[in-house]
Amino acid sequence: MRWWTTTLIAVLFGVLSAIQATAAGQPVIVCIECHARQSAQFSQPVTLWQASIHAEHGISCNTCHGGDPMDSALAMNPERGFRGVPIATAIPALCGGCHMGVTRHYMNSAHGRALGSGGPTCVTCHGSHDIKSASLDLISKKNCSKCHTFEKARLIRSAMLKRDTMLIAIEKKIKVLKSQGSDTDQLEKRLFSLRNRFHAMFHSLDIKLIILESEHIQAELEKTNGSGGRGTEPLTGAVAVGWALLAALLFYLIKKNVD
């Protein structure tokens, strides 16, 4: 079968699937419909993406590659913003469109300073299509020793371990409160923001910055825990305990780094 015949069949299947999905009232991502029906070389990105944190949160092809995900004829048209595969040096800025804090810290780090001369980018650790969420599993001897020794990375992982354990524990407490009917929306947002800020700092590998930011975070926690300001209901006893535990953890980290 000639290549153009295979391509035509793939396009026809994509169009048919798009029509069926549209009839069912579902949004259609033509990039996925088309690539999923091609050879392994072109369908693998879809398979990898489907198991990624991006897919879990509804972040699709066009977020990173641009283009029109709803129009098969113009999906890869530069006039619709299509940019294709980004070059390595453009990746941090691209990812930074959503992960601004992390990118800022990365660019000031040894990793960022090596950008363009063999240094790692976001996809080196987090993957390209099989995007992995930030977790301690990424800081491993297998991953880090591809470029350098694991010793410094081990120290970073060790410093993060207790903090992550505590954050997970507090997150579980919030889930319990939510299951009991408590309004935890604002608390979840604050915890999400705090966790992201703390994760972002470790991309800088700057202990002084970590201590300084931890002090700011602790101040915010104390303000949140002690205020019933405008539009904010007083925290329940269980929630207050959760914040107190997190504040105590941050104080522990600060003291440990200072010592």
N, C-alpha and C positions, 0 to 999 in steps of 0.2 A: 504493500500500500504506500502510495506516494506521500511525502510529508505534507503537501497541501491538502490532501484528502483527510489525513488525520487531524490537521488543524481545523478544517471545515467542520468535521464531525464534533470536535470539542466545542467549537463555537455554537453549533446548533444545540448541543446538549445544554450548554450554558444558558442560551436564550430560553429553551424550554423550561429549565429549572427556574429561571427568573420569572417567567410567566406564571408558573405554578405557585411560586412563593408570593408573588404580587397578588394573585387571586386569593391567597389565604390571608392576606393582610400583613405579611411579614416583610421587614426591610430586606432588600437584596444586596449582597456584596458581590458584584460581578467578578471581582478579582479572585475571590475564593471559588466561585462557581466554575470559572474557567480553568484555573490552575489545578483544582482538585481532579479534573478529568484528563490531565495531560500525563506525560511520562514521569517516572520517579524524580528525575532531575528538577522538574518544574512543579510537581505536586508535593514534594517533601516539605517545602516551607509551610504549606497549609497544615500538614500533619503535625509539624513541630509547633506551629502557632496555636493549634487547637488545645494543646496541653500546657499553654503558657499562662502566666499571670495577666498578660495583656488580654487574651481571649476571655479570661475569667471576668475581667472588668469591662468588656465590650470595646476594647481598643483594637481596631482593625487595620488592614493594610495601608489605607490611605493616610492614616495618622503619621506614619513614618515615611511612606513612599510618595505621598501626594496623589494627585489624580482624582478622577470622579468615580467613586465606587458604585454608583447607581446607573452608569451609562457604559455599556460594553463597547460602543464605538469610540468613545472619547476617554475611556478610563486611563489611557496612557498618553494623553495629549498634554504637552507642556503648558498649553494655554489654560488647562484645567488644574495646573499646579503639580503635574507629575514630575518627580525628580529622580525616579529610579533608585538604584543602589547608591547610597551615599559613600563618598570616599572616607577613609579612616579619620582624617583630620577634621572632617565635618560632623562626625558622630557625636562628640560631646555637646556641641551646640544644638544638634537636632534633639537629642534626649533631654537637653536642658530646657526645651520648650515646655516640658511638663515637670521635670525634676530640677528645678532651678537651684535650690539649696545645695544639692549633691554636686551639681556641675561646678558651682563656684568653688567649693572646697577641693574638688578634684583638680581643677585647673591650677590651683595654688600648691598642689602637692608634687612630690617627686614623679608620680605617674603623669600628671598633667604637663609638667615641665619637659617630659620626654615625648610628648605628643609630636608625631611626625618624624621621630627618629627611632622608631621601634618600640616606643612605650605603649602600654596597654590602654585600650579605650573601654567604654562601657560594655561593649559586647564581648570583650575578652573574658570578663568575669560573669556577666549576666546572660550571655548568649544573644543571638541575633533574632531568630524567629521563636526559639524555645525560651523566651524571656523568663528568667527565674526571679522570684521576689527576693528582697534583701533578707538574708538569714545567715546564721553562723556557719551553715553548711558550705557557703561559698568561700569562707576563709579556711582553706584546708591545705594540707601539704601537697596533695595532688595538684591543686590549682595554682597555688602560689609558687611552688618550686619549679614551675615551667620557666619562670623568668629569673628567679633569685632564690636565696635560701629562705627557709620558712621561719627563721628565728624571730624576726621583728613582727611578722604576721601572727605568730603564735602569741606574742605579748598582747597584740591588739585583740585577738580572739579571747584571750583570758580576761582582759579588761571588760569585754562586752558580755561575757557569759552570765555573770550574776545579774547584770542589768536586764538582759533579755529575759532571764528566768523570772525576774520580778514583774516586768512588764506583761509577760504572759499570764502570770498569776492575777494581776490586777484586771487584765482583760477578761479573764474567766469570772472574776467577781462581778464585773459590769454585766456580763451575759446573764448571770444568775439574777441580778437585780431586774434586768430587762424581762426575763422570763416570769418574774413575779409581778409584772405590771408597772414597774417604775419607769419614769421618763428619763432615759439615759442618753438622749440624742446629743445634748451639749457636752456631756462627759465623754462620750465616744469621740466626738470631734476634737476635743482638747487632747485626749490621749493619743489619737491618730497624729495630730500635729506635733506633739511632744516626741513621740517615737520617731517620726520622720526627721525631726531636727537633730535628734541624738544620733541616728544612723548616719545622717549626712556628715556630721563632724568627724567621724572616723575616716572619711575619705581624705581628710587633710593630713592625718597623722600628726597633728599639732596638739601636744598635751596642754600647753598654755591656753589654747583656744577652747579645748574641751572643758577645762576648769572654769574659764570665764563664762562660757555659754551655760554650763551647769548651774552657775550662780544665778544667772538670769532666769533659767527655767525654775529653779527653786523659789525665787522671788514670786514668779507667776503662780506657782502652786500654792504658796502661802496666801497670796492675794485672793486666789480663787477659793481656797478652802475657808477663808475667814470672811468673805463678803457675801452679801445677799443683794448685790447691786441691782440696778435697773434691769428688769427683764430676766433676772436670774433668781431661781428659787433656792433656798438654803439646801445644802447638800444633806442627804440622809446620813445617818451614823455610819452605815456600812461603806458608803462612798467616801466619806471623810477618812475612814480608816485606810481605804485604798490609796488616796492621795498622800496620806501621812507616810505610808510605807514607801511610796515612790520618792517622796521628798527625803526620807531617811537614806534611801539607796543613793541618791544623787550626792548627799552630804558625805556618805561613805567613799564614793568615788573621788570626790574632791580631796578629801583628807588623804586617801591612799596615794593619789598622784602628787600631792604636795610633799608627803613624807618621802 
